[in-house]
Amino acid sequence: MNDNMTFDFRTIADSIDFGYGTNYREEHTVMAGAQLHVKTAPCVIDALTRFVRTGLYGWTASDDELYLRKTTEWMRRVRNFRIRSDWIVPSYGILQAMCTSIRAFTESGDGVIIQQPVYLLYAKAIVNCGRRIVDNGLTIAKGVYRMDFSDLEEKMSCSNNKLMLLCNPHNPIMDVWDREDLLRIAALAKKHNVLVVADEIFAEHVPAPGQMTPYGNLADARDNCIVCTSLGKAFNFTGTGHSNIIIPDADIRKTYIKQRDADHYGSLNPFMRTALLAAYSEDGKAWIDALLDLGRRNQALVETFLEETAPEARICRHRAGTLLWIDYRASGIDERKLENVLRAAGVEADLGSKYGLNGTGFLRIQIGIPRHELERALERLRRVIEMETAARR
């Protein structure tokens, strides 16, 4: 790794027009969605540029030895997740993998447990697969979310609820589940024979060493889980269809692969193979560390802004990534009013109700953007708030 390495966190990646419809406008700041608005790691860009020049983008073996070795090494070194190469099942995206899991291990009409507020496309995946949404809603007190384990066991004990989608780090709240929470989930799932599909797409974005516990590391979980990993959030590849699904148990893996192949899996995406080999490196890890440092500094800007303009609002406990989950319920403003303020300021954000009814009164914003762009967005918001305040006097 180059000790003098610097990264371009000043360029708004959306503003580089390749004609694919980012619709970038200088007076409009996109803080909705989980997509970063900075360029990905230079090592990845360089590797893909070299690969494009070969002119050959054909069939690529999923059991490529170098690809599997790089993945296992990264999981061990960065995630502290000790896996074997034969556990890795490349797939076309985490949501696709979730749907494959749902179809393989549940039947039409069965229940799938989720914990709202949670990534909105979980619910869509469940419904599209012909299953029922079973909500084990999270509770919140003093800005910290907790699981309702009494309710979770009640729902797991129902024989028709055969699968749980676990999000860790949890999106949209961007907190990390403690090891004790995961141990309790694993014990309940084992007791009631519920398969846990753990979405760990944000795992690289946990800055504190040892805070993120890979679900598949737990003894009670290892034979009863499917763990979803990807370059998607770690390196800003959310627009590509790629994931590495890690399945320790041989029987579960065999059943999953049978369904995956029936869903028309063909081969490893050669672009994603190239990207992963470059990303899963010391240079790739250095870029993630720098990105999270940008996130910490940007979060401080948002905290100051809230103190000065909306002191009743608070950022919920935030221990992962560059998304912030803001609780504005005490401010007395309703969601429609907030939406109007954001629109007037040219700021696009995610309203909490998108993530389930208990997300109402919250706002999710992406701060993985150039600092000067965040400053401009906050200044526009400040002016709109001041105008609204003056109009009420």
SVG drawing of the C-alpha trace seen along z (x, -y; Angstrom):
<svg xmlns="http://www.w3.org/2000/svg" viewBox="-51 -38 55 70">
<polyline fill="none" stroke="black" stroke-width="0.4" points="0.0,0.0 1.2,-3.5 1.5,-5.4 1.1,-8.7 -2.1,-7.6 -4.8,-10.3 -8.3,-9.8 -10.6,-12.1 -13.5,-12.9 -14.1,-16.3 -15.5,-15.3 -19.2,-14.7 -19.2,-11.4 -22.8,-12.1 -21.6,-15.2 -19.4,-13.1 -21.8,-12.6 -21.6,-9.4 -25.2,-9.6 -26.7,-7.1 -29.1,-9.4 -27.7,-10.6 -29.6,-13.8 -27.1,-15.8 -28.0,-19.5 -25.8,-21.9 -28.7,-23.3 -30.0,-19.9 -28.3,-17.6 -29.2,-13.9 -29.0,-12.5 -31.5,-9.8 -30.6,-6.2 -27.5,-4.3 -25.4,-5.1 -22.3,-7.1 -21.7,-10.2 -17.9,-10.0 -15.7,-7.9 -14.9,-4.4 -11.3,-3.3 -8.6,-4.2 -7.3,-0.6 -10.8,0.6 -11.0,-2.1 -7.5,-1.3 -8.2,2.5 -11.5,2.1 -9.9,-0.3 -7.2,2.2 -9.8,5.0 -12.0,3.0 -9.1,2.6 -8.8,6.4 -12.0,6.4 -13.0,9.9 -15.9,10.0 -17.0,13.6 -18.0,16.5 -16.1,16.6 -15.8,19.6 -17.5,19.1 -14.9,21.4 -11.9,19.4 -9.2,20.1 -7.8,16.6 -11.3,15.1 -12.2,17.5 -8.8,17.0 -9.1,13.2 -12.6,13.5 -11.7,15.8 -8.6,13.7 -10.7,10.5 -13.4,12.0 -10.8,13.2 -8.6,10.0 -11.3,7.3 -14.4,8.9 -12.8,11.4 -15.1,14.0 -13.3,17.3 -14.8,19.2 -13.8,21.9 -13.7,21.3 -16.3,24.0 -18.8,22.0 -18.8,19.2 -21.7,19.2 -21.5,16.3 -25.0,14.9 -26.5,12.0 -27.1,9.6 -28.2,9.8 -31.9,9.2 -31.8,11.9 -30.1,14.2 -32.8,13.4 -35.5,14.3 -33.6,17.5 -33.5,18.4 -37.2,17.6 -38.2,19.8 -35.8,22.6 -36.7,22.9 -40.3,21.7 -43.6,22.4 -46.2,20.2 -48.1,18.4 -45.4,19.0 -44.2,16.1 -40.9,14.4 -39.7,12.4 -38.3,8.9 -37.6,6.1 -39.0,2.8 -37.9,0.1 -35.8,2.0 -34.6,1.7 -37.8,1.3 -37.1,3.8 -37.2,6.7 -40.9,6.4 -41.2,6.2 -39.0,9.3 -41.2,11.3 -44.5,10.2 -43.1,10.9 -42.2,14.4 -45.7,15.1 -44.9,15.1 -46.3,13.1 -44.5,10.3 -44.1,11.0 -42.9,7.9 -40.9,8.2 -40.8,4.5 -37.8,2.8 -38.3,0.6 -36.5,-2.7 -35.6,-4.6 -33.2,-7.5 -32.0,-7.1 -31.1,-3.4 -33.0,-0.6 -33.5,2.8 -35.0,6.1 -38.2,7.4 -37.1,10.9 -40.4,12.0 -42.2,11.1 -39.5,12.7 -39.8,16.0 -43.6,15.9 -43.3,15.4 -40.5,17.9 -42.6,20.5 -45.2,20.4 -44.4,23.3 -45.4,21.3 -42.7,18.7 -39.7,20.6 -37.2,17.8 -35.9,14.6 -34.1,11.7 -31.6,10.3 -29.9,7.0 -26.6,6.2 -25.5,3.5 -29.1,2.6 -30.4,0.3 -31.8,-2.4 -30.8,-2.9 -27.1,-2.1 -26.4,-0.6 -24.6,2.8 -26.3,5.6 -24.3,6.6 -22.9,10.1 -25.4,10.9 -28.3,10.0 -27.0,12.3 -26.5,15.1 -30.1,14.9 -31.4,14.9 -29.2,17.9 -30.5,19.8 -34.1,19.0 -33.7,19.9 -32.1,23.2 -34.8,24.0 -37.7,23.2 -35.9,24.4 -36.0,21.0 -33.4,20.3 -31.7,16.9 -30.6,15.1 -28.1,12.4 -27.6,9.4 -24.1,8.1 -23.6,5.8 -22.6,2.9 -20.1,5.0 -17.0,3.3 -18.4,-0.1 -18.1,0.6 -15.1,-1.5 -14.7,-0.1 -12.5,3.0 -14.4,6.1 -17.8,4.4 -19.3,6.3 -19.9,9.9 -20.3,12.0 -23.4,14.1 -21.8,17.2 -19.1,17.2 -21.6,18.1 -21.6,21.8 -25.4,22.0 -25.8,20.1 -23.2,21.8 -25.4,24.8 -28.6,22.7 -27.7,19.6 -27.1,17.9 -24.8,14.9 -25.0,12.3 -21.9,10.2 -21.2,7.9 -19.0,5.0 -22.3,3.1 -22.1,0.8 -18.4,1.2 -17.2,0.0 -20.3,-1.7 -21.4,1.0 -25.1,0.9 -25.9,0.7 -24.4,4.1 -25.8,7.6 -23.3,9.4 -22.9,10.9 -21.0,13.6 -23.4,15.7 -21.6,17.7 -23.3,20.9 -21.4,23.1 -23.8,26.0 -23.5,28.4 -27.1,29.4 -28.4,25.8 -25.7,24.8 -26.8,27.6 -30.5,26.6 -29.6,23.0 -27.4,23.7 -30.1,25.8 -32.6,22.9 -30.0,20.4 -29.2,22.3 -32.9,22.8 -33.2,18.9 -30.8,18.8 -27.5,18.2 -24.8,18.5 -21.4,17.5 -19.4,15.0 -19.6,11.4 -16.1,10.8 -16.2,7.1 -17.1,8.0 -14.3,10.5 -11.9,7.8 -13.4,5.3 -13.3,7.7 -9.6,8.7 -8.7,5.1 -11.0,4.0 -10.1,6.8 -6.6,5.5 -4.7,3.2 -5.4,0.3 -9.1,1.1 -9.2,1.2 -7.3,-2.1 -9.9,-3.7 -12.7,-2.4 -11.0,-3.8 -10.6,-7.2 -14.3,-7.1 -15.4,-6.5 -13.2,-9.3 -15.0,-11.6 -18.3,-10.3 -17.3,-11.1 -16.4,-14.7 -19.6,-15.1 -21.6,-13.8 -20.1,-16.5 -21.4,-19.1 -24.9,-17.6 -24.8,-17.5 -23.9,-21.2 -26.6,-22.1 -29.3,-20.3 -28.2,-21.9 -28.5,-25.3 -31.7,-24.8 -33.7,-21.9 -32.5,-21.2 -35.4,-18.8 -34.1,-16.4 -31.4,-13.9 -29.2,-11.4 -29.9,-7.9 -27.0,-5.8 -24.8,-5.5 -22.0,-2.9 -21.8,-2.0 -21.5,-3.6 -22.3,-7.0 -26.1,-7.0 -27.7,-8.9 -31.1,-8.1 -32.5,-11.2 -35.4,-11.2 -37.4,-14.5 -40.6,-13.4 -40.1,-15.8 -39.9,-18.7 -43.7,-18.5 -43.3,-18.7 -45.1,-16.2 -43.7,-14.2 -45.5,-16.2 -44.2,-19.5 -40.6,-18.1 -40.9,-16.9 -41.9,-20.4 -38.9,-22.0 -36.5,-19.5 -38.0,-20.2 -37.8,-23.9 -34.1,-23.6 -33.3,-21.3 -32.4,-18.4 -33.6,-14.8 -33.7,-12.5 -35.5,-9.3 -38.6,-9.8 -38.8,-7.3 -42.2,-5.9 -40.6,-4.2 -39.2,-1.7 -42.4,-0.7 -45.0,-2.5 -42.6,-2.8 -40.2,-4.7 -42.6,-7.7 -41.1,-10.7 -37.6,-9.8 -35.4,-10.8 -32.5,-8.9 -29.8,-10.9 -26.6,-9.9 -23.5,-11.9 -21.1,-9.9 -20.8,-13.0 -18.1,-15.7 -17.9,-18.0 -18.5,-21.1 -21.6,-19.6 -23.0,-18.8 -22.2,-22.3 -24.1,-23.8 -27.1,-21.6 -27.2,-22.4 -26.9,-26.1 -29.9,-25.9 -31.8,-24.1 -30.8,-26.7 -32.2,-29.5 -35.5,-27.7 -35.9,-27.1 -35.1,-30.7 -37.7,-31.9 -40.3,-29.5 -39.6,-30.7 -39.8,-34.4 -43.1,-33.7 -44.7,-32.3 -43.8,-35.4"/>
</svg>
